[in-house]
Amino acid sequence: MILLTGVTGTVGREVARLLASTRPVRVLARDPARVTLSGRGVEVATAAYADHDALIRALDGVRTAFLVTNDPTRPDDLRFVAAATEAGVRHVVKLSAYAVGEEDADDLITRWQRANEELIRGSGLDWTFLRPRAFMSNTLAWAPSIRAEGVVRTLNPHSANACVDPRDIAGIAALALTEPGHAGRIHPLTGPAAVTPAEQAADLAAVLQRPVRIEELTPDQAAVQWSRRYPDPVVEALLQSAARQARGLKAAVDPTFEQVTGRRPRPFRTWAADHAPAFGR
């Protein structure tokens, strides 16, 4: 049995969709009502990472698990790995971050994911680490202002990031969960080219067939915007990460996706066209 976590999120939802069409899967959720996946082969297990007994029950009979955590202030990886080890899980596919492999990256989120990877390495479990660059879907944060005003407000609009389509991350995850040969491997994942926020806005304007203009935020303005969603330590980590992008440190394109799948990753224009309704087309 394969257990999938993060199924109400961007990547986990897509992994669940890919796998549920071909095999039985068990999906973990704190709130089962938020799970949109259904079908004869889909089993929903209710548990929070902090509930050890519920995790043990959810992991009963599981051989391989997809692990997604998103809060650097909580020890959720530690909790999950302890339960997985006790339950006899063999292989964990962990959604990590590209910056983990970059020595100059030292923000809170990167340090947290490094520690998570080290924890899993030392657990005795087989592991695969997926290290994606920024998700193309992060631009959905622009959707309200694009719909209302035709405006993108962003920090560093002319700094490039080799962002990746979450569907491509999910595709690699599905392979790692179901095929041999991925244990002990790290898969750094990027898109086919580095793009700037200004270029992304231009792509969105093209698919929406209406103007989209850029308004550049200062770091202080960006911090205020992010603080509406994140605690102060995470906001500081995001600012540090943005400063690295401004120095050109997130523009490198990695060949791993094409080497593993035999095809090129999707470009941002394709992602934009496929998600145009969210921006008001």
Number of C-alpha atoms within 10 A of each C-alpha: 15 21 26 25 22 23 22 21 13 15 24 24 21 23 26 25 19 16 22 20 13 9 13 16 23 21 27 24 21 16 13 14 9 11 17 10 16 12 10 10 14 18 17 20 21 16 19 17 21 14 14 16 13 15 22 20 15 23 26 16 14 20 17 24 24 25 20 19 18 14 13 17 12 13 14 19 24 17 16 22 21 17 23 26 16 12 18 16 22 15 25 24 26 23 25 27 21 21 24 22 13 12 7 10 17 16 18 19 24 21 16 21 23 17 15 21 20 11 15 23 15 10 15 12 19 18 24 26 25 22 21 25 25 20 19 23 19 12 16 14 12 18 18 15 14 22 15 10 12 19 18 24 20 20 22 20 20 15 22 23 26 25 27 26 26 24 22 22 27 23 17 20 26 19 16 24 23 13 9 8 10 21 17 13 14 17 23 22 27 33 31 21 19 20 20 19 21 21 17 20 22 18 19 25 19 15 18 17 10 12 14 21 16 16 13 17 16 13 15 11 14 18 19 14 15 17 15 10 10 15 11 14 14 20 20 18 17 19 18 16 20 19 16 15 18 18 11 14 19 24 21 17 18 18 16 17 21 15 10 13 13 9 9 15 21 18 19 24 17 13 18 25 15 11 16 17 13 14 22 13 13
